[in-house]
């Protein structure tokens, strides 16, 4: 999704336009997450950009999108650009250390 949203409308209040934009982004995320993953992928990750215009857009985390959309309402902006691109990703493998398997007899209560 690469889109510039206009918040001004002759009949719709800005608050309702902001809610509609949030809903549209949420629908896009749900639709993309329903797609089947390619072989070897664990989950869908999203590359996100947000800004006043496409040229000013900066990379942001997916969890910040709603806050940034709300911020446009506070700043009284008339439009903003949002880009959300889905990509298949793998969960990072965590290296196990000896500390993860520290099994001492003292840690267990014996119920004899």
Backbone as XML, in Angstrom:
<?xml version="1.0"?>
<chain id="A" units="angstrom">
  <residue number="1" name="UNK">
    <atom name="N" x="0.846" y="-1.162" z="0.000"/>
    <atom name="CA" x="0.000" y="0.000" z="0.000"/>
    <atom name="C" x="0.895" y="1.230" z="0.000"/>
  </residue>
  <residue number="2" name="UNK">
    <atom name="N" x="0.781" y="2.011" z="-1.018"/>
    <atom name="CA" x="1.476" y="3.297" z="-1.111"/>
    <atom name="C" x="0.405" y="4.315" z="-1.441"/>
  </residue>
  <residue number="3" name="UNK">
    <atom name="N" x="0.135" y="5.207" z="-0.486"/>
    <atom name="CA" x="-1.014" y="6.075" z="-0.696"/>
    <atom name="C" x="-0.860" y="7.392" z="0.049"/>
  </residue>
  <residue number="4" name="UNK">
    <atom name="N" x="-1.351" y="8.453" z="-0.579"/>
    <atom name="CA" x="-1.459" y="9.752" z="0.070"/>
    <atom name="C" x="-2.923" y="9.941" z="0.455"/>
  </residue>
  <residue number="5" name="UNK">
    <atom name="N" x="-3.172" y="10.134" z="1.734"/>
    <atom name="CA" x="-4.531" y="10.302" z="2.229"/>
    <atom name="C" x="-4.838" y="11.782" z="2.416"/>
  </residue>
  <residue number="6" name="UNK">
    <atom name="N" x="-5.981" y="12.198" z="1.908"/>
    <atom name="CA" x="-6.480" y="13.560" z="2.110"/>
    <atom name="C" x="-7.415" y="13.537" z="3.315"/>
  </residue>
  <residue number="7" name="UNK">
    <atom name="N" x="-7.191" y="14.444" z="4.259"/>
    <atom name="CA" x="-8.030" y="14.499" z="5.448"/>
    <atom name="C" x="-9.155" y="15.517" z="5.322"/>
  </residue>
  <residue number="8" name="UNK">
    <atom name="N" x="-9.097" y="16.369" z="4.322"/>
    <atom name="CA" x="-10.142" y="17.367" z="4.151"/>
    <atom name="C" x="-11.240" y="16.817" z="3.252"/>
  </residue>
  <residue number="9" name="UNK">
    <atom name="N" x="-12.464" y="17.060" z="3.671"/>
    <atom name="CA" x="-13.632" y="16.635" z="2.899"/>
    <atom name="C" x="-14.761" y="17.612" z="3.226"/>
  </residue>
  <residue number="10" name="UNK">
    <atom name="N" x="-15.557" y="18.008" z="2.225"/>
    <atom name="CA" x="-16.581" y="19.020" z="2.492"/>
    <atom name="C" x="-17.667" y="18.577" z="3.487"/>
  </residue>
  <residue number="11" name="UNK">
    <atom name="N" x="-17.959" y="17.270" z="3.570"/>
    <atom name="CA" x="-19.046" y="16.806" z="4.427"/>
    <atom name="C" x="-18.592" y="15.962" z="5.613"/>
  </residue>
  <residue number="12" name="UNK">
    <atom name="N" x="-17.384" y="15.424" z="5.572"/>
    <atom name="CA" x="-16.922" y="14.504" z="6.614"/>
    <atom name="C" x="-15.936" y="15.233" z="7.527"/>
  </residue>
  <residue number="13" name="UNK">
    <atom name="N" x="-16.155" y="15.087" z="8.832"/>
    <atom name="CA" x="-15.261" y="15.716" z="9.807"/>
    <atom name="C" x="-13.896" y="15.022" z="9.792"/>
  </residue>
  <residue number="14" name="UNK">
    <atom name="N" x="-12.879" y="15.766" z="10.185"/>
    <atom name="CA" x="-11.505" y="15.243" z="10.168"/>
    <atom name="C" x="-11.375" y="14.004" z="11.052"/>
  </residue>
  <residue number="15" name="UNK">
    <atom name="N" x="-12.045" y="14.016" z="12.210"/>
    <atom name="CA" x="-11.952" y="12.873" z="13.128"/>
    <atom name="C" x="-12.434" y="11.583" z="12.458"/>
  </residue>
  <residue number="16" name="UNK">
    <atom name="N" x="-13.520" y="11.667" z="11.683"/>
    <atom name="CA" x="-14.041" y="10.484" z="10.992"/>
    <atom name="C" x="-13.137" y="10.065" z="9.845"/>
  </residue>
  <residue number="17" name="UNK">
    <atom name="N" x="-12.510" y="11.019" z="9.165"/>
    <atom name="CA" x="-11.562" y="10.690" z="8.098"/>
    <atom name="C" x="-10.360" y="9.959" z="8.679"/>
  </residue>
  <residue number="18" name="UNK">
    <atom name="N" x="-9.880" y="10.420" z="9.839"/>
    <atom name="CA" x="-8.747" y="9.764" z="10.493"/>
    <atom name="C" x="-9.117" y="8.330" z="10.865"/>
  </residue>
  <residue number="19" name="UNK">
    <atom name="N" x="-10.316" y="8.140" z="11.397"/>
    <atom name="CA" x="-10.773" y="6.787" z="11.736"/>
    <atom name="C" x="-10.862" y="5.915" z="10.488"/>
  </residue>
  <residue number="20" name="UNK">
    <atom name="N" x="-11.338" y="6.484" z="9.381"/>
    <atom name="CA" x="-11.452" y="5.729" z="8.135"/>
    <atom name="C" x="-10.081" y="5.305" z="7.616"/>
  </residue>
  <residue number="21" name="UNK">
    <atom name="N" x="-9.089" y="6.174" z="7.741"/>
    <atom name="CA" x="-7.736" y="5.849" z="7.295"/>
    <atom name="C" x="-7.159" y="4.725" z="8.146"/>
  </residue>
  <residue number="22" name="UNK">
    <atom name="N" x="-7.327" y="4.812" z="9.459"/>
    <atom name="CA" x="-6.841" y="3.751" z="10.349"/>
    <atom name="C" x="-7.486" y="2.419" z="9.987"/>
  </residue>
  <residue number="23" name="UNK">
    <atom name="N" x="-8.784" y="2.460" z="9.716"/>
    <atom name="CA" x="-9.496" y="1.241" z="9.358"/>
    <atom name="C" x="-8.975" y="0.670" z="8.039"/>
  </residue>
  <residue number="24" name="UNK">
    <atom name="N" x="-8.694" y="1.521" z="7.076"/>
    <atom name="CA" x="-8.183" y="1.056" z="5.787"/>
    <atom name="C" x="-6.813" y="0.400" z="5.940"/>
  </residue>
  <residue number="25" name="UNK">
    <atom name="N" x="-5.957" y="0.969" z="6.760"/>
    <atom name="CA" x="-4.630" y="0.388" z="7.009"/>
    <atom name="C" x="-4.787" y="-0.957" z="7.717"/>
  </residue>
  <residue number="26" name="UNK">
    <atom name="N" x="-5.690" y="-1.017" z="8.691"/>
    <atom name="CA" x="-5.925" y="-2.259" z="9.417"/>
    <atom name="C" x="-6.442" y="-3.352" z="8.481"/>
  </residue>
  <residue number="27" name="UNK">
    <atom name="N" x="-7.351" y="-3.001" z="7.572"/>
    <atom name="CA" x="-7.871" y="-3.962" z="6.604"/>
    <atom name="C" x="-6.762" y="-4.476" z="5.696"/>
  </residue>
  <residue number="28" name="UNK">
    <atom name="N" x="-5.862" y="-3.581" z="5.264"/>
    <atom name="CA" x="-4.752" y="-3.986" z="4.407"/>
    <atom name="C" x="-3.856" y="-4.973" z="5.141"/>
  </residue>
  <residue number="29" name="UNK">
    <atom name="N" x="-3.530" y="-4.687" z="6.396"/>
    <atom name="CA" x="-2.666" y="-5.573" z="7.176"/>
    <atom name="C" x="-3.318" y="-6.955" z="7.344"/>
  </residue>
  <residue number="30" name="UNK">
    <atom name="N" x="-4.601" y="-6.969" z="7.639"/>
    <atom name="CA" x="-5.309" y="-8.242" z="7.812"/>
    <atom name="C" x="-5.313" y="-9.040" z="6.513"/>
  </residue>
  <residue number="31" name="UNK">
    <atom name="N" x="-5.549" y="-8.373" z="5.393"/>
    <atom name="CA" x="-5.578" y="-9.049" z="4.094"/>
    <atom name="C" x="-4.210" y="-9.628" z="3.755"/>
  </residue>
  <residue number="32" name="UNK">
    <atom name="N" x="-3.145" y="-8.877" z="4.017"/>
    <atom name="CA" x="-1.792" y="-9.359" z="3.715"/>
    <atom name="C" x="-1.399" y="-10.522" z="4.617"/>
  </residue>
  <residue number="33" name="UNK">
    <atom name="N" x="-1.801" y="-10.485" z="5.875"/>
    <atom name="CA" x="-1.445" y="-11.560" z="6.809"/>
    <atom name="C" x="-2.166" y="-12.863" z="6.489"/>
  </residue>
  <residue number="34" name="UNK">
    <atom name="N" x="-3.306" y="-12.789" z="5.791"/>
    <atom name="CA" x="-4.051" y="-13.991" z="5.411"/>
    <atom name="C" x="-3.380" y="-14.748" z="4.273"/>
  </residue>
  <residue number="35" name="UNK">
    <atom name="N" x="-2.552" y="-14.092" z="3.495"/>
    <atom name="CA" x="-1.909" y="-14.737" z="2.351"/>
    <atom name="C" x="-0.995" y="-15.855" z="2.833"/>
  </residue>
  <residue number="36" name="UNK">
    <atom name="N" x="-0.870" y="-16.873" z="1.995"/>
    <atom name="CA" x="-0.003" y="-17.993" z="2.377"/>
    <atom name="C" x="1.456" y="-17.558" z="2.330"/>
  </residue>
  <residue number="37" name="UNK">
    <atom name="N" x="2.191" y="-18.026" z="3.316"/>
    <atom name="CA" x="3.613" y="-17.691" z="3.414"/>
    <atom name="C" x="4.417" y="-18.499" z="2.409"/>
  </residue>
  <residue number="38" name="UNK">
    <atom name="N" x="5.480" y="-17.904" z="1.862"/>
    <atom name="CA" x="6.367" y="-18.685" z="1.003"/>
    <atom name="C" x="7.100" y="-19.747" z="1.821"/>
  </residue>
  <residue number="39" name="UNK">
    <atom name="N" x="7.601" y="-20.728" z="1.147"/>
    <atom name="CA" x="8.316" y="-21.827" z="1.797"/>
    <atom name="C" x="9.501" y="-21.291" z="2.606"/>
  </residue>
  <residue number="40" name="UNK">
    <atom name="N" x="9.593" y="-21.696" z="3.855"/>
    <atom name="CA" x="10.722" y="-21.322" z="4.703"/>
    <atom name="C" x="10.512" y="-20.032" z="5.487"/>
  </residue>
  <residue number="41" name="UNK">
    <atom name="N" x="9.402" y="-19.340" z="5.291"/>
    <atom name="CA" x="9.137" y="-18.096" z="6.024"/>
    <atom name="C" x="8.284" y="-18.403" z="7.256"/>
  </residue>
  <residue number="42" name="UNK">
    <atom name="N" x="8.476" y="-17.608" z="8.328"/>
    <atom name="CA" x="7.747" y="-17.814" z="9.576"/>
    <atom name="C" x="6.550" y="-16.883" z="9.732"/>
  </residue>
  <residue number="43" name="UNK">
    <atom name="N" x="6.672" y="-15.642" z="9.247"/>
    <atom name="CA" x="5.604" y="-14.661" z="9.435"/>
    <atom name="C" x="5.739" y="-13.544" z="8.409"/>
  </residue>
  <residue number="44" name="UNK">
    <atom name="N" x="4.686" y="-12.720" z="8.315"/>
    <atom name="CA" x="4.717" y="-11.550" z="7.445"/>
    <atom name="C" x="5.232" y="-10.367" z="8.249"/>
  </residue>
  <residue number="45" name="UNK">
    <atom name="N" x="6.234" y="-9.705" z="7.720"/>
    <atom name="CA" x="6.774" y="-8.487" z="8.309"/>
    <atom name="C" x="6.385" y="-7.341" z="7.381"/>
  </residue>
  <residue number="46" name="UNK">
    <atom name="N" x="6.394" y="-6.119" z="7.900"/>
    <atom name="CA" x="5.971" y="-4.977" z="7.107"/>
    <atom name="C" x="7.012" y="-3.866" z="7.167"/>
  </residue>
  <residue number="47" name="UNK">
    <atom name="N" x="7.398" y="-3.383" z="5.991"/>
    <atom name="CA" x="8.256" y="-2.203" z="5.892"/>
    <atom name="C" x="7.330" y="-1.006" z="5.778"/>
  </residue>
  <residue number="48" name="UNK">
    <atom name="N" x="7.479" y="-0.043" z="6.693"/>
    <atom name="CA" x="6.553" y="1.085" z="6.747"/>
    <atom name="C" x="7.297" y="2.404" z="6.618"/>
  </residue>
  <residue number="49" name="UNK">
    <atom name="N" x="6.684" y="3.329" z="5.907"/>
    <atom name="CA" x="7.172" y="4.700" z="5.800"/>
    <atom name="C" x="5.997" y="5.627" z="6.038"/>
  </residue>
  <residue number="50" name="UNK">
    <atom name="N" x="6.279" y="6.781" z="6.641"/>
    <atom name="CA" x="5.227" y="7.739" z="6.945"/>
    <atom name="C" x="5.801" y="9.140" z="6.840"/>
  </residue>
  <residue number="51" name="UNK">
    <atom name="N" x="5.027" y="10.064" z="6.262"/>
    <atom name="CA" x="5.465" y="11.444" z="6.158"/>
    <atom name="C" x="4.380" y="12.325" z="5.571"/>
  </residue>
  <residue number="52" name="UNK">
    <atom name="N" x="4.663" y="13.621" z="5.526"/>
    <atom name="CA" x="3.707" y="14.566" z="4.955"/>
    <atom name="C" x="3.561" y="14.366" z="3.453"/>
  </residue>
  <residue number="53" name="UNK">
    <atom name="N" x="4.675" y="14.037" z="2.795"/>
    <atom name="CA" x="4.664" y="13.744" z="1.366"/>
    <atom name="C" x="5.508" y="12.497" z="1.140"/>
  </residue>
  <residue number="54" name="UNK">
    <atom name="N" x="5.477" y="11.983" z="-0.077"/>
    <atom name="CA" x="6.260" y="10.787" z="-0.386"/>
    <atom name="C" x="7.755" y="11.075" z="-0.255"/>
  </residue>
  <residue number="55" name="UNK">
    <atom name="N" x="8.182" y="12.268" z="-0.638"/>
    <atom name="CA" x="9.600" y="12.627" z="-0.563"/>
    <atom name="C" x="10.076" y="12.767" z="0.882"/>
  </residue>
  <residue number="56" name="UNK">
    <atom name="N" x="9.189" y="13.174" z="1.788"/>
    <atom name="CA" x="9.554" y="13.384" z="3.193"/>
    <atom name="C" x="9.349" y="12.146" z="4.053"/>
  </residue>
  <residue number="57" name="UNK">
    <atom name="N" x="8.844" y="11.071" z="3.489"/>
    <atom name="CA" x="8.508" y="9.873" z="4.270"/>
    <atom name="C" x="9.752" y="9.251" z="4.888"/>
  </residue>
  <residue number="58" name="UNK">
    <atom name="N" x="9.631" y="8.893" z="6.163"/>
    <atom name="CA" x="10.721" y="8.258" z="6.901"/>
    <atom name="C" x="10.274" y="6.861" z="7.337"/>
  </residue>
  <residue number="59" name="UNK">
    <atom name="N" x="11.229" y="5.976" z="7.493"/>
    <atom name="CA" x="10.949" y="4.619" z="7.925"/>
    <atom name="C" x="10.476" y="4.625" z="9.378"/>
  </residue>
  <residue number="60" name="UNK">
    <atom name="N" x="9.375" y="3.934" z="9.640"/>
    <atom name="CA" x="8.818" y="3.831" z="10.989"/>
    <atom name="C" x="8.454" y="2.377" z="11.257"/>
  </residue>
  <residue number="61" name="UNK">
    <atom name="N" x="8.231" y="2.055" z="12.521"/>
    <atom name="CA" x="7.805" y="0.716" z="12.903"/>
    <atom name="C" x="6.292" y="0.619" z="12.752"/>
  </residue>
  <residue number="62" name="UNK">
    <atom name="N" x="5.805" y="-0.551" z="12.454"/>
    <atom name="CA" x="4.375" y="-0.771" z="12.237"/>
    <atom name="C" x="3.539" y="-0.318" z="13.436"/>
  </residue>
  <residue number="63" name="UNK">
    <atom name="N" x="4.036" y="-0.532" z="14.636"/>
    <atom name="CA" x="3.270" y="-0.187" z="15.837"/>
    <atom name="C" x="3.105" y="1.325" z="16.012"/>
  </residue>
  <residue number="64" name="UNK">
    <atom name="N" x="3.868" y="2.137" z="15.301"/>
    <atom name="CA" x="3.787" y="3.591" z="15.426"/>
    <atom name="C" x="2.797" y="4.229" z="14.453"/>
  </residue>
  <residue number="65" name="UNK">
    <atom name="N" x="2.262" y="3.457" z="13.521"/>
    <atom name="CA" x="1.421" y="4.013" z="12.461"/>
    <atom name="C" x="0.203" y="4.738" z="13.030"/>
  </residue>
  <residue number="66" name="UNK">
    <atom name="N" x="-0.551" y="4.101" z="13.936"/>
    <atom name="CA" x="-1.752" y="4.739" z="14.482"/>
    <atom name="C" x="-1.418" y="6.021" z="15.237"/>
  </residue>
  <residue number="67" name="UNK">
    <atom name="N" x="-0.329" y="6.023" z="15.980"/>
    <atom name="CA" x="0.073" y="7.220" z="16.724"/>
    <atom name="C" x="0.425" y="8.359" z="15.769"/>
  </residue>
  <residue number="68" name="UNK">
    <atom name="N" x="1.097" y="8.014" z="14.679"/>
    <atom name="CA" x="1.461" y="9.039" z="13.703"/>
    <atom name="C" x="0.233" y="9.580" z="12.967"/>
  </residue>
  <residue number="69" name="UNK">
    <atom name="N" x="-0.732" y="8.723" z="12.696"/>
    <atom name="CA" x="-1.969" y="9.191" z="12.072"/>
    <atom name="C" x="-2.706" y="10.138" z="13.018"/>
  </residue>
  <residue number="70" name="UNK">
    <atom name="N" x="-2.749" y="9.802" z="14.308"/>
    <atom name="CA" x="-3.358" y="10.699" z="15.293"/>
    <atom name="C" x="-2.610" y="12.021" z="15.368"/>
  </residue>
  <residue number="71" name="UNK">
    <atom name="N" x="-1.296" y="11.960" z="15.243"/>
    <atom name="CA" x="-0.474" y="13.169" z="15.314"/>
    <atom name="C" x="-0.798" y="14.133" z="14.162"/>
  </residue>
  <residue number="72" name="UNK">
    <atom name="N" x="-1.150" y="13.611" z="13.003"/>
    <atom name="CA" x="-1.514" y="14.483" z="11.879"/>
    <atom name="C" x="-2.759" y="15.295" z="12.204"/>
  </residue>
  <residue number="73" name="UNK">
    <atom name="N" x="-3.660" y="14.711" z="12.961"/>
    <atom name="CA" x="-4.869" y="15.421" z="13.368"/>
    <atom name="C" x="-4.522" y="16.543" z="14.344"/>
  </residue>
  <residue number="74" name="UNK">
    <atom name="N" x="-3.599" y="16.294" z="15.263"/>
    <atom name="CA" x="-3.178" y="17.307" z="16.233"/>
    <atom name="C" x="-2.459" y="18.453" z="15.520"/>
  </residue>
  <residue number="75" name="UNK">
    <atom name="N" x="-1.630" y="18.110" z="14.530"/>
    <atom name="CA" x="-0.871" y="19.118" z="13.791"/>
    <atom name="C" x="-1.711" y="19.811" z="12.717"/>
  </residue>
  <residue number="76" name="UNK">
    <atom name="N" x="-2.967" y="19.387" z="12.564"/>
    <atom name="CA" x="-3.902" y="19.974" z="11.596"/>
    <atom name="C" x="-3.388" y="19.889" z="10.157"/>
  </residue>
  <residue number="77" name="UNK">
    <atom name="N" x="-2.790" y="18.746" z="9.811"/>
    <atom name="CA" x="-2.340" y="18.534" z="8.436"/>
    <atom name="C" x="-3.537" y="18.200" z="7.559"/>
  </residue>
  <residue number="78" name="UNK">
    <atom name="N" x="-3.455" y="18.552" z="6.290"/>
    <atom name="CA" x="-4.555" y="18.255" z="5.374"/>
    <atom name="C" x="-4.353" y="16.932" z="4.649"/>
  </residue>
  <residue number="79" name="UNK">
    <atom name="N" x="-3.127" y="16.429" z="4.601"/>
    <atom name="CA" x="-2.854" y="15.145" z="3.951"/>
    <atom name="C" x="-1.557" y="14.561" z="4.488"/>
  </residue>
  <residue number="80" name="UNK">
    <atom name="N" x="-1.371" y="13.262" z="4.256"/>
    <atom name="CA" x="-0.117" y="12.594" z="4.622"/>
    <atom name="C" x="0.071" y="11.393" z="3.733"/>
  </residue>
  <residue number="81" name="UNK">
    <atom name="N" x="1.313" y="10.899" z="3.673"/>
    <atom name="CA" x="1.687" y="9.753" z="2.848"/>
    <atom name="C" x="2.013" y="8.583" z="3.756"/>
  </residue>
  <residue number="82" name="UNK">
    <atom name="N" x="1.532" y="7.404" z="3.385"/>
    <atom name="CA" x="1.838" y="6.189" z="4.139"/>
    <atom name="C" x="2.188" y="5.078" z="3.151"/>
  </residue>
  <residue number="83" name="UNK">
    <atom name="N" x="3.184" y="4.304" z="3.518"/>
    <atom name="CA" x="3.614" y="3.179" z="2.690"/>
    <atom name="C" x="3.788" y="1.973" z="3.599"/>
  </residue>
  <residue number="84" name="UNK">
    <atom name="N" x="3.087" y="0.899" z="3.279"/>
    <atom name="CA" x="3.189" y="-0.351" z="4.039"/>
    <atom name="C" x="3.387" y="-1.468" z="3.024"/>
  </residue>
  <residue number="85" name="UNK">
    <atom name="N" x="4.545" y="-2.106" z="3.068"/>
    <atom name="CA" x="4.890" y="-3.172" z="2.133"/>
    <atom name="C" x="5.115" y="-4.459" z="2.920"/>
  </residue>
  <residue number="86" name="UNK">
    <atom name="N" x="4.409" y="-5.517" z="2.542"/>
    <atom name="CA" x="4.546" y="-6.812" z="3.216"/>
    <atom name="C" x="5.750" y="-7.562" z="2.662"/>
  </residue>
  <residue number="87" name="UNK">
    <atom name="N" x="6.447" y="-8.256" z="3.568"/>
    <atom name="CA" x="7.559" y="-9.113" z="3.157"/>
    <atom name="C" x="7.589" y="-10.321" z="4.083"/>
  </residue>
  <residue number="88" name="UNK">
    <atom name="N" x="7.944" y="-11.445" z="3.547"/>
    <atom name="CA" x="8.061" y="-12.666" z="4.339"/>
    <atom name="C" x="9.351" y="-12.599" z="5.156"/>
  </residue>
  <residue number="89" name="UNK">
    <atom name="N" x="9.274" y="-13.045" z="6.403"/>
    <atom name="CA" x="10.447" y="-12.977" z="7.269"/>
    <atom name="C" x="10.538" y="-14.225" z="8.130"/>
  </residue>
  <residue number="90" name="UNK">
    <atom name="N" x="11.707" y="-14.421" z="8.696"/>
    <atom name="CA" x="11.964" y="-15.534" z="9.606"/>
    <atom name="C" x="12.252" y="-14.999" z="10.991"/>
  </residue>
  <residue number="91" name="UNK">
    <atom name="N" x="11.820" y="-15.743" z="11.992"/>
    <atom name="CA" x="12.118" y="-15.350" z="13.364"/>
    <atom name="C" x="13.603" y="-15.530" z="13.594"/>
  </residue>
  <residue number="92" name="UNK">
    <atom name="N" x="14.249" y="-14.577" z="14.282"/>
    <atom name="CA" x="15.682" y="-14.734" z="14.546"/>
    <atom name="C" x="15.923" y="-15.899" z="15.506"/>
  </residue>
  <residue number="93" name="UNK">
    <atom name="N" x="16.951" y="-16.653" z="15.233"/>
    <atom name="CA" x="17.301" y="-17.795" z="16.059"/>
    <atom name="C" x="18.155" y="-17.287" z="17.208"/>
  </residue>
  <residue number="94" name="UNK">
    <atom name="N" x="17.724" y="-17.616" z="18.408"/>
    <atom name="CA" x="18.445" y="-17.185" z="19.595"/>
    <atom name="C" x="19.455" y="-18.252" z="19.972"/>
  </residue>
  <residue number="95" name="UNK">
    <atom name="N" x="20.697" y="-17.848" z="20.139"/>
    <atom name="CA" x="21.746" y="-18.794" z="20.512"/>
    <atom name="C" x="21.576" y="-19.163" z="21.985"/>
  </residue>
  <residue number="96" name="UNK">
    <atom name="N" x="21.570" y="-20.447" z="22.261"/>
    <atom name="CA" x="21.430" y="-20.914" z="23.635"/>
    <atom name="C" x="22.797" y="-20.987" z="24.295"/>
  </residue>
  <residue number="97" name="UNK">
    <atom name="N" x="22.848" y="-20.552" z="25.523"/>
    <atom name="CA" x="24.101" y="-20.610" z="26.274"/>
    <atom name="C" x="23.943" y="-21.607" z="27.422"/>
  </residue>
  <residue number="98" name="UNK">
    <atom name="N" x="25.021" y="-21.868" z="28.123"/>
    <atom name="CA" x="24.989" y="-22.802" z="29.246"/>
    <atom name="C" x="24.121" y="-22.267" z="30.381"/>
  </residue>
  <residue number="99" name="UNK">
    <atom name="N" x="23.984" y="-20.955" z="30.485"/>
    <atom name="CA" x="23.167" y="-20.360" z="31.542"/>
    <atom name="C" x="21.687" y="-20.704" z="31.371"/>
  </residue>
  <residue number="100" name="UNK">
    <atom name="N" x="21.268" y="-20.962" z="30.144"/>
    <atom name="CA" x="19.876" y="-21.306" z="29.891"/>
    <atom name="C" x="19.528" y="-22.681" z="30.449"/>
  </residue>
  <residue number="101" name="UNK">
    <atom name="N" x="20.518" y="-23.530" z="30.638"/>
    <atom name="CA" x="20.298" y="-24.887" z="31.121"/>
    <atom name="C" x="20.919" y="-25.103" z="32.497"/>
  </residue>
  <residue number="102" name="UNK">
    <atom name="N" x="20.861" y="-24.117" z="33.367"/>
    <atom name="CA" x="21.430" y="-24.209" z="34.706"/>
    <atom name="C" x="20.454" y="-24.975" z="35.597"/>
  </residue>
  <residue number="103" name="UNK">
    <atom name="N" x="20.651" y="-26.281" z="35.677"/>
    <atom name="CA" x="19.764" y="-27.131" z="36.461"/>
    <atom name="C" x="20.497" y="-27.613" z="37.707"/>
  </residue>
  <residue number="104" name="UNK">
    <atom name="N" x="20.245" y="-26.976" z="38.808"/>
    <atom name="CA" x="20.820" y="-27.387" z="40.080"/>
    <atom name="C" x="19.759" y="-28.141" z="40.872"/>
  </residue>
  <residue number="105" name="UNK">
    <atom name="N" x="20.229" y="-29.032" z="41.745"/>
    <atom name="CA" x="19.304" y="-29.791" z="42.586"/>
    <atom name="C" x="18.559" y="-28.872" z="43.548"/>
  </residue>
  <residue number="106" name="UNK">
    <atom name="N" x="19.153" y="-27.766" z="43.901"/>
    <atom name="CA" x="18.535" y="-26.846" z="44.852"/>
    <atom name="C" x="17.304" y="-26.168" z="44.273"/>
  </residue>
  <residue number="107" name="UNK">
    <atom name="N" x="17.217" y="-26.081" z="42.954"/>
    <atom name="CA" x="16.102" y="-25.389" z="42.322"/>
    <atom name="C" x="14.798" y="-26.178" z="42.386"/>
  </residue>
  <residue number="108" name="UNK">
    <atom name="N" x="14.902" y="-27.474" z="42.626"/>
    <atom name="CA" x="13.714" y="-28.327" z="42.621"/>
    <atom name="C" x="13.360" y="-28.728" z="44.051"/>
  </residue>
  <residue number="109" name="UNK">
    <atom name="N" x="12.076" y="-28.705" z="44.331"/>
    <atom name="CA" x="11.623" y="-29.188" z="45.646"/>
    <atom name="C" x="11.307" y="-30.673" z="45.513"/>
  </residue>
  <residue number="110" name="UNK">
    <atom name="N" x="11.818" y="-31.435" z="46.435"/>
    <atom name="CA" x="11.535" y="-32.868" z="46.383"/>
    <atom name="C" x="10.290" y="-33.137" z="47.231"/>
  </residue>
  <residue number="111" name="UNK">
    <atom name="N" x="9.389" y="-33.904" z="46.653"/>
    <atom name="CA" x="8.140" y="-34.221" z="47.343"/>
    <atom name="C" x="8.113" y="-35.710" z="47.656"/>
  </residue>
  <residue number="112" name="UNK">
    <atom name="N" x="8.979" y="-36.152" z="48.549"/>
    <atom name="CA" x="9.036" y="-37.577" z="48.935"/>
    <atom name="C" x="8.136" y="-37.881" z="50.074"/>
  </residue>
</chain>
